[in-house]
Amino acid sequence: MKYLKITFLSLFFVSYANAGDISCSGKISMLMADHNSCKDSNGKKQLAFKLKGTQSWLCNGSDTASSLILSAKMADKTLSVYISDAGGATCGTHANYLKPSYSIIN
């Protein structure tokens, strides 16, 4: 039942992704704390991370998102993040320290 709920929620969020969002998936290769570019809306520093096979850092926008990536890293799970394509960016070419719209553990 737990997996059914997770699958349903994943499909729900994916169906409402912004048209300009792209999906990038992979296991987390690196985590970084305390970078000045990675702050939430309250100015609190959040974790940054890289997905295997990418060169750019992504920033979390909340404590919940930082907890999610820590869980994905510790469990060696695949993480799917949805980021703005910023006018044609790809998973490999997006700007550093971009905040995902949302993240899902697969």
Helices and strands as residue ranges (DSSP letters): H 2-15, E 21-26, E 28-32, E 48-51, E 58-59, H 63-75, E 79-84, E 102-105
